Amino acid sequence: MIDLKFDNVSKRYRVRQEEAEDSDRHPLVRKFQKLRRPTQDFWALQDVSSEVKRGEAVGIIGHNGAGKSTILKLLANITAPTSGEITINGRLSALIEVGSGFHPELTGRENIYLNGSILGMSRREITEKLDSIVDFAGVRTFLDTPVKRFSSGMYVRLGFSIAAHLEPDILLLDEVLAVGDAAFQVKCLERIEELKQAGTTIVFISHDLGAVESICSRVILMKQGKIAADGNPREVIAVYQERMNEPFSNVNSLSSQNGTARIITLALENSKSSVNLDFRTGYPFTARIDFNVILPIPDAIFEIVFYTADHVVHCECTTADARERISLVPGLGSISFHIATLPLLPGVYYIDATLKERNAAESIHTECEAAVLRVAPGKAARGKFYLAHSWAVEQKLGTSKNTEQESSQNAS
């Protein structure tokens, strides 16, 4: 039986063209000018046709702006298609933003009932699952504390735990495995596997290729609003990896000086100097930014920022402290950040890439979520990050024996 069907589905957005603003004009005049700017059509999806069978786990991957999130929003009835028909057979639940229904002044217990109701569970159903939800999230000690006092990790764990106890016929997942620490992510994977075994149809949208390959029995690769590949996870992911150096779309870009320069791609490389899924704590890592300069930039700065799904920034690489300034001339170029020992602990991290001019108020180009990095266990580490270190042992002959004798004499 077919649970989901897309029949020539297209989605169009109207985007207003960006123009340079005259800061000398009155703010009301500038707002009026924005309304009068011409619009252009942006097709997020174009004639997409596909089917998902009952009990199938399908992954959807692709660059930012490829159409992944648009598919999820259409399935979740957040937006409607411009043309085409979508068929849904069964009770559908979407886990799009973990903890999105929480009220900061309410306790964890109260938010479980509130959020569970928003997600479609009855009060009796929530009561029956309350202990399981709390234990899964590991927040029992703080159950009657307002969630505004929760740490970011506790917040997202509770949000996922509530959603993980849904029992829909069809479950939509959007980057939900990027929450919590490595141990909690294992629990999330195990819960999703339980839902699969129970016959739940799953649509998983993610940049995390490792998780997609682990969860899904089939993968769809989107490119510029169309299906570029559909089939075996390993084969489709391989096709996607070959295309990782393709330029970004404009969907997640923030530009204040259009036409000066653009970041084209952000490639992640492991110790073998190849684009790869295998990144581990404590091992070499390289991030390469490819860019295109239109107008000269006399003093450029590049930055990449690593952060988790709860928007907690973990670290950054920057050229701001370079002894010599970076002067860019028109043309293509690249810059590589080499990290001898990756300090990030196992987990999923998002990366923003930025190009700006020193002392400028705004960046020339920032590509949000330019890449997603899954770090697997590597060198042993406890705490917040891995600290690269070396050690040496010094020992003199006879020291241990004398010390033992001295300790024995003192004890007597």
C-alpha positions, 0 to 999 in steps of 0.5 A: 500500500502507498502511504505518500504520493507526490504527483507532479508537485510544484511549489513557487515562491515570489522573491523580491529582488534586492537593491541597494538602499539609500540610508539618507531617505526617511525609514518610511520611504525606504519601507515603501520602496521595498514594497515596490521592488519587482519580484521574481519566481523561485521554484522550490519544487518542479514537477516532483513525482514519487511514492513511499510505501507503507513501512518504508524508511525514506531519506531525502538529502541535497544541498541547501535550497534543493527542496528538502524542507519544502517537501516536508512542509508540504507533507506537514500541511504547513504550506500548499503546493502551487500545482500537482497533487499530494496523497497521504494515507494514515495519521501523520506527525511531523517532528520539525523543530524540537521543543517548539511548543514549550512555554518557558514559564511552565514546568517540565511536567506541564510542558510534556502535557502541552507539547504532547497535545500539540503533537496530537496525543490525548491526555490519557495517552500522555499520562500513560507514557509520562514515566517513559518520556521522562526516563528517556529524556533523563530529566526526572530530577528537574521534572517540576522545574520551569523549563526556562531553567533547563540547559539547552541539552535538557530542553532538546532531549525532552522535546525529542523524547515527547515526539519519540513517543508518538505512534503515528502511521507516518512520521516526518523527521527533520534533522532531529538526530542533531540533538543532545550528546552522542549517547542520547543520539544512540537512544534516538536511533534505537527509538526510530528503529523501534518505530520502523520495526513497528511498521511506521512509515518514515521520511527523514530529511537531513544533511547527516549522511551517516544517519541517513544511511543507517536509518533509511532503506531508500534515499532520494537526492534533490537538486534545484527542486527536482529528483536527481537520484532515487534508490539504494542509500549507499549508491545515492549518497555516493552520487551526492558526495561526488556533487558536493563541490557544486555551488550553493544556492542563495536560499541560506545566504546572507549578503550585504554587498551583493556583487563583491564576492561569494562563497561557492562551496565548503568542502570537509576533508579528513586525514586522507585529503578527500571528501568523506563521511568519516570524521573522528575526535582527535584526528586531522580535519580540513575545511576548504572554502572556495570563493569567487571575487568580483571586486577587489577586497583589500583586507578580507577575513574568512571564518567558519563557526561550528555549532549544534542544533540548539544553536550553541556555538562550540568553536570557530576558525578565523583569519582575523588574527593573521599577521599579514592581511589577505588581499583578494583580487577578482577571480576564483580562489580557495582557503583551507583551515587545517586542524591537526586534531579535531577537538569536537566530541562525537555528535552532529555540528552545523557550520556557517562560512563567512567572508567579510572585510575587516572593520566592516559592519556586515559580512560580504557573504555568510552561508548559513548551514554551509555544511553538516559535520558528524563526528564519530568517536575517536580518541578518548575524551571527557568534558566539553572538547578533546584537548590535544596533548602529549606526555612523557614519563621520567623514572630514576633507578632505585627511586621506587624501592627507596620510596616504598621502604620509607613509606613502610618505615613511616607506617610502622 
